[in-house]
């Protein structure tokens, strides 16, 4: 009998080509699927809550697979992890779920966090490929004032990648906030930008962060972000922030499926 498994996955995206399996590059999906095949002998397809690009990290990504082999939760987790080594990815939890569960389509909300170290002039050695290093202080108050223009339901064409395959640019952001993290290790000030929504467009979070960073520098006023939004034109917004600072944090599911 086929069992559906919900897998919570953590990975450092630095050396992966992103989530999705590709012909000429190594992806997180390939790493996970090959690991499961190695201990079960089955070819599985991992469906994911949110595809991530090359260099993007995850601490609570969710995927599901269907497996005929009868294993317990500990074996599913540990055997997968054994065969994923030495790659920087791991199954944190493995849970049995009903066939009604779908990692992508059952999701109610997705959480992203973008990490920045600012004000530090030297290169960020210990946090290389884990944060966006900005060598000057950003005005978080101005960034949050700008971010408020993007809350709620809007046409986000100005923050959508040209290759985005979503049928509609309409999305609704529940939270968009820049917060300083107290007591962080290392020189410089650590900032996190949190974005929460049911779903996001391709590169939407990184394009928003790049735009807010311009406001934080003082290159633009907070009200400019409203003008960018209303323009519905990607060329009017700021640059795409580097992939290294972005983390897929977690997913909310309805209790009956989670």
C-alpha positions in Angstrom: 0.0 0.0 0.0 1.3 3.4 -1.0 2.0 5.8 1.9 2.3 9.6 1.5 5.1 11.2 3.4 5.4 14.8 4.5 9.1 15.7 4.7 10.4 18.9 6.3 13.7 19.7 4.7 16.6 21.9 5.6 19.3 22.9 3.1 22.1 25.3 2.4 21.4 26.4 -1.2 25.0 27.6 -1.9 26.1 24.6 -4.0 22.7 23.5 -5.3 21.2 24.7 -8.6 17.9 25.4 -6.7 15.1 23.0 -5.7 14.0 21.8 -9.2 15.7 18.9 -10.9 17.7 19.9 -13.9 19.6 18.1 -16.6 23.0 19.6 -16.2 23.1 20.8 -12.6 22.6 19.2 -9.1 19.4 20.2 -7.3 17.9 19.7 -3.9 15.1 17.7 -5.5 17.5 15.3 -7.2 19.5 14.9 -4.0 16.3 14.0 -2.0 14.8 11.7 -4.7 18.1 9.9 -5.2 18.5 9.3 -1.5 15.1 7.8 -1.1 15.7 5.6 -4.1 19.0 4.4 -2.6 17.3 2.9 0.5 13.9 2.0 -0.9 14.7 0.9 -4.5 11.7 3.1 -5.6 11.7 6.0 -8.1 9.8 8.8 -6.3 8.9 12.3 -7.3 9.2 15.0 -4.5 6.5 17.7 -4.7 7.5 20.9 -2.9 5.8 23.7 -1.2 7.9 26.4 -2.8 10.6 26.1 -5.4 13.8 28.0 -4.5 16.4 29.3 -6.8 20.1 28.6 -6.8 21.8 29.9 -3.7 18.5 30.3 -1.7 18.4 28.4 1.6 15.7 26.6 3.6 15.1 25.8 7.2 11.6 24.5 6.9 10.9 23.6 3.3 8.1 21.0 2.9 7.9 18.2 0.3 5.8 15.1 -0.1 6.6 11.8 -1.7 4.6 8.5 -2.1 6.4 5.4 -1.1 5.3 1.7 -1.2 8.1 0.4 1.1 6.8 0.0 4.6 9.1 2.0 6.9 8.6 3.9 10.1 9.1 7.7 10.5 12.6 7.3 12.1 13.8 5.1 9.2 12.3 7.4 6.6 14.2 10.4 8.0 17.5 8.7 9.0 17.9 6.6 5.8 17.2 9.6 3.6 19.8 11.6 5.5 22.4 8.9 5.3 22.2 8.8 1.6 22.1 12.6 1.2 25.5 13.0 2.8 27.8 14.8 2.2 25.5 17.3 0.5 24.2 20.2 2.6 20.6 19.0 2.9 18.7 17.0 5.5 15.2 15.7 6.3 14.4 17.3 9.7 11.1 15.4 10.2 9.2 12.7 8.2 5.5 12.3 8.9 2.8 10.0 7.6 0.0 12.0 6.0 -3.2 11.2 4.0 -3.4 11.2 0.3 -5.3 14.5 0.5 -2.2 16.3 1.6 -0.2 18.1 -1.1 2.9 20.0 -0.2 2.1 22.8 -2.7 -1.6 22.9 -3.1 -2.5 22.4 0.6 -0.4 25.2 1.8 -2.2 28.2 3.4 0.8 30.5 4.0 4.5 30.6 3.2 7.1 32.4 5.3 10.4 33.8 4.0 13.2 35.6 5.8 15.9 37.7 4.1 19.0 38.3 6.1 21.3 41.3 5.8 24.5 42.4 7.6 24.9 46.2 7.4 27.4 48.7 8.5 30.4 46.4 8.4 33.2 47.5 6.0 35.2 44.2 6.0 34.0 41.2 4.1 31.7 38.8 5.9 33.8 35.7 6.1 31.8 33.6 8.6 28.5 34.5 7.0 29.6 34.3 3.3 26.8 33.0 1.1 24.4 33.2 4.1 23.6 36.9 4.1 23.6 40.0 1.9 26.5 42.2 3.1 25.6 45.9 2.8 28.6 48.0 3.9 26.6 50.9 5.3 23.7 51.4 7.7 20.1 51.2 6.3 17.2 53.3 7.6 14.9 50.6 8.8 12.2 53.0 9.7 12.0 54.3 6.1 12.1 50.7 4.8 9.2 49.7 7.0 7.2 52.8 5.9 7.9 51.8 2.3 6.9 48.2 3.0 3.5 49.2 4.3 2.6 50.2 0.7 2.9 46.6 -0.3 0.8 45.0 2.3 -2.5 43.5 1.2 -3.7 42.4 -2.2 -2.1 44.1 -5.3 -0.9 43.5 -8.8 2.8 42.8 -8.2 3.9 43.0 -11.9 6.6 45.5 -10.8 8.2 42.9 -8.6 7.8 39.9 -10.8 10.6 38.2 -12.7 10.3 38.3 -16.5 10.3 34.5 -16.6 7.6 34.0 -13.9 5.1 31.4 -15.0 2.3 32.3 -12.7 -1.0 32.9 -14.5 -1.7 36.1 -12.5 0.4 38.8 -10.9 -2.1 39.3 -8.2 -0.9 38.4 -4.7 -1.7 39.4 -1.1 1.1 40.0 1.4 0.2 39.5 5.1 3.5 40.7 6.6 6.5 42.6 5.3 8.7 44.0 8.0 12.4 44.8 8.5 13.7 44.1 12.1 17.1 44.4 13.6 18.3 41.2 15.3 19.8 42.0 18.8 22.8 40.2 20.1 23.9 38.7 16.7 27.4 37.3 16.4 29.9 39.3 14.4 30.6 42.8 13.4 27.9 44.9 11.9 24.2 45.1 12.5 22.0 42.1 11.5 18.7 42.8 9.9 15.9 40.4 8.9 13.2 41.2 6.4 10.1 39.0 6.9 7.6 38.3 4.2 4.5 36.2 4.7 1.8 35.4 2.1 -0.2 32.4 0.8 2.1 32.4 -2.3 4.7 34.5 -4.0 5.7 35.3 -7.6 9.1 34.3 -9.0 11.8 36.5 -7.5 9.0 38.6 -5.8 10.7 38.6 -2.3 14.2 39.4 -3.7 12.9 42.1 -6.0 11.0 43.7 -3.0 14.1 43.5 -0.8 16.2 45.2 -3.5 13.7 48.0 -3.8 13.4 48.5 0.0 17.2 48.6 0.2 17.3 51.6 -2.1 14.9 53.3 0.3 17.1 52.3 3.3 20.1 53.9 1.6 18.2 57.1 1.2 18.3 57.0 -2.6 14.5 57.0 -2.7 11.7 58.1 -0.5 9.3 55.6 1.0 6.4 56.8 -1.1 8.3 55.9 -4.2 7.4 52.3 -3.6 3.8 53.0 -4.1 4.6 54.6 -7.4 6.6 51.5 -8.4 3.7 49.2 -7.4 1.2 51.2 -9.4 3.4 51.3 -12.5 3.1 47.5 -12.9 6.5 47.6 -14.7 9.5 45.6 -13.4 11.9 48.2 -14.8 10.6 50.8 -12.3 11.6 48.8 -9.2 15.0 48.2 -7.6 17.5 45.5 -8.4 17.0 41.8 -7.4 18.6 41.2 -4.1 21.3 38.4 -4.0 20.0 34.9 -3.5 22.4 34.2 -0.6 20.3 36.2 1.9 17.0 34.5 1.3 15.6 31.7 3.5 12.4 29.6 3.0 11.4 29.4 6.7 8.1 27.4 7.0 4.7 26.6 5.6 1.3 26.6 7.3 -1.2 23.9 6.5 -4.8 23.3 7.6 -4.9 20.9 10.6 -6.9 18.2 8.7 -4.0 17.8 6.2 -0.9 18.8 8.2 
